[in-house]
Amino acid sequence: MLCSSCKKNVYLTAMGICKDCGGLTTSMSYEICEACSEKEHVCQVCRKKIAQ
């Protein structure tokens, strides 16, 4: 999940590593993977809290 601010940006589609679980992210710019983002309800890039 991306917050409204981060959705406006363009990201490289080269795989990265999730800093929480070690799984793969869809971009090297993402801090965490989709699964961790949804579990924590935070943006994958900036980790800003996202409303459920």
TORPA-4810 file (N, C-alpha, C, O; in nm, 3 decimals):
<nodes>
NODE_1_0.085_-0.117_0.000_0.000_0.000_0.000_0.089_0.123_0.000_0.194_0.126_0.064_M
NODE_2_0.046_0.224_-0.072_0.117_0.350_-0.074_0.025_0.460_-0.022_-0.095_0.459_-0.049_L
NODE_3_0.080_0.556_0.050_0.002_0.669_0.098_-0.026_0.764_-0.020_0.033_0.748_-0.127_C
NODE_4_-0.113_0.859_0.000_-0.151_0.950_-0.109_-0.032_1.030_-0.160_-0.025_1.061_-0.279_S
NODE_5_0.061_1.065_-0.074_0.180_1.141_-0.117_0.273_1.056_-0.202_0.322_1.101_-0.306_S
NODE_6_0.296_0.933_-0.160_0.389_0.844_-0.232_0.330_0.790_-0.361_0.404_0.752_-0.451_C
NODE_7_0.197_0.784_-0.372_0.132_0.738_-0.495_0.163_0.831_-0.612_0.157_0.789_-0.728_K
NODE_8_0.196_0.955_-0.584_0.222_1.054_-0.688_0.359_1.036_-0.753_0.385_1.090_-0.861_K
NODE_9_0.447_0.962_-0.689_0.584_0.944_-0.737_0.597_0.825_-0.831_0.509_0.738_-0.835_N
NODE_10_0.706_0.821_-0.905_0.737_0.709_-0.994_0.852_0.631_-0.932_0.948_0.691_-0.882_V
NODE_11_0.843_0.498_-0.933_0.944_0.413_-0.871_0.998_0.311_-0.970_0.924_0.262_-1.056_Y
NODE_12_1.126_0.280_-0.959_1.186_0.176_-1.041_1.122_0.042_-1.008_1.087_0.017_-0.892_L
NODE_13_1.106_-0.043_-1.107_1.043_-0.173_-1.083_1.145_-0.284_-1.059_1.115_-0.401_-1.082_T
NODE_14_1.263_-0.248_-1.014_1.364_-0.347_-0.978_1.335_-0.396_-0.836_1.309_-0.317_-0.746_A
NODE_15_1.339_-0.527_-0.817_1.306_-0.587_-0.688_1.398_-0.536_-0.577_1.516_-0.510_-0.598_M
NODE_16_1.340_-0.523_-0.458_1.415_-0.485_-0.340_1.390_-0.587_-0.230_1.321_-0.686_-0.251_G
NODE_17_1.446_-0.561_-0.112_1.432_-0.649_0.003_1.356_-0.577_0.114_1.388_-0.464_0.149_I
NODE_18_1.254_-0.644_0.168_1.176_-0.589_0.278_1.263_-0.581_0.403_1.330_-0.677_0.440_C
NODE_19_1.262_-0.465_0.467_1.343_-0.445_0.587_1.281_-0.508_0.712_1.346_-0.515_0.816_K
NODE_20_1.156_-0.555_0.700_1.092_-0.619_0.815_1.106_-0.771_0.810_1.152_-0.833_0.906_D
NODE_21_1.066_-0.831_0.697_1.063_-0.978_0.691_1.169_-1.039_0.600_1.189_-1.160_0.601_C
NODE_22_1.237_-0.955_0.520_1.339_-1.007_0.429_1.282_-1.056_0.296_1.356_-1.106_0.211_G
NODE_23_1.151_-1.042_0.279_1.087_-1.081_0.153_1.117_-0.980_0.043_1.190_-0.884_0.064_G
NODE_24_1.060_-1.003_-0.074_1.084_-0.915_-0.188_0.983_-0.802_-0.195_0.865_-0.820_-0.163_L
NODE_25_1.030_-0.684_-0.236_0.944_-0.571_-0.266_0.941_-0.553_-0.417_1.030_-0.602_-0.487_T
NODE_26_0.841_-0.484_-0.467_0.829_-0.464_-0.611_0.916_-0.350_-0.662_0.926_-0.328_-0.782_T
NODE_27_0.979_-0.277_-0.570_1.071_-0.168_-0.606_1.181_-0.157_-0.502_1.157_-0.179_-0.383_S
NODE_28_1.300_-0.121_-0.546_1.410_-0.099_-0.452_1.382_0.022_-0.363_1.442_0.035_-0.256_M
NODE_29_1.292_0.109_-0.405_1.258_0.229_-0.327_1.165_0.198_-0.210_1.151_0.280_-0.119_S
NODE_30_1.102_0.081_-0.212_1.010_0.045_-0.105_1.087_-0.008_0.015_1.180_-0.087_0.000_Y
NODE_31_1.049_0.038_0.133_1.111_-0.007_0.258_1.064_-0.147_0.296_1.141_-0.230_0.344_E
NODE_32_0.933_-0.172_0.273_0.875_-0.299_0.315_0.788_-0.358_0.203_0.749_-0.287_0.110_I
NODE_33_0.760_-0.488_0.213_0.681_-0.557_0.111_0.532_-0.529_0.130_0.490_-0.471_0.230_C
NODE_34_0.454_-0.571_0.033_0.308_-0.553_0.036_0.246_-0.620_0.158_0.158_-0.563_0.223_E
NODE_35_0.290_-0.741_0.190_0.233_-0.816_0.303_0.257_-0.743_0.435_0.165_-0.731_0.516_A
NODE_36_0.378_-0.695_0.457_0.409_-0.623_0.582_0.335_-0.489_0.586_0.289_-0.447_0.692_C
NODE_37_0.324_-0.424_0.473_0.252_-0.297_0.464_0.106_-0.316_0.504_0.051_-0.237_0.581_S
NODE_38_0.043_-0.421_0.451_-0.097_-0.446_0.483_-0.115_-0.490_0.628_-0.214_-0.454_0.692_E
NODE_39_-0.021_-0.567_0.680_-0.028_-0.614_0.819_-0.017_-0.497_0.916_-0.088_-0.492_1.017_K
NODE_40_0.073_-0.402_0.885_0.098_-0.288_0.974_0.014_-0.165_0.939_0.010_-0.069_1.016_E
NODE_41_-0.053_-0.168_0.822_-0.133_-0.055_0.773_-0.047_0.071_0.759_-0.084_0.179_0.805_H
NODE_42_0.068_0.053_0.693_0.158_0.166_0.669_0.202_0.167_0.522_0.195_0.066_0.453_V
NODE_43_0.246_0.284_0.476_0.296_0.301_0.340_0.425_0.222_0.322_0.509_0.220_0.412_C
NODE_44_0.441_0.158_0.206_0.561_0.079_0.178_0.685_0.166_0.161_0.797_0.118_0.180_Q
NODE_45_0.667_0.293_0.127_0.782_0.380_0.102_0.820_0.460_0.227_0.934_0.453_0.272_V
NODE_46_0.727_0.535_0.282_0.758_0.627_0.393_0.714_0.575_0.530_0.747_0.634_0.633_C
NODE_47_0.638_0.466_0.530_0.586_0.404_0.652_0.486_0.490_0.728_0.462_0.470_0.847_R
NODE_48_0.427_0.585_0.658_0.320_0.666_0.718_0.198_0.578_0.740_0.165_0.496_0.655_K
NODE_49_0.131_0.594_0.853_0.012_0.516_0.887_-0.098_0.543_0.784_-0.124_0.657_0.748_K
NODE_50_-0.162_0.435_0.736_-0.271_0.447_0.639_-0.398_0.394_0.705_-0.398_0.287_0.766_I
NODE_51_-0.505_0.471_0.692_-0.634_0.430_0.750_-0.681_0.302_0.686_-0.661_0.280_0.566_A
NODE_52_-0.743_0.217_0.763_-0.791_0.087_0.713_-0.909_0.100_0.624_-0.960_0.000_0.574_Q
</nodes>
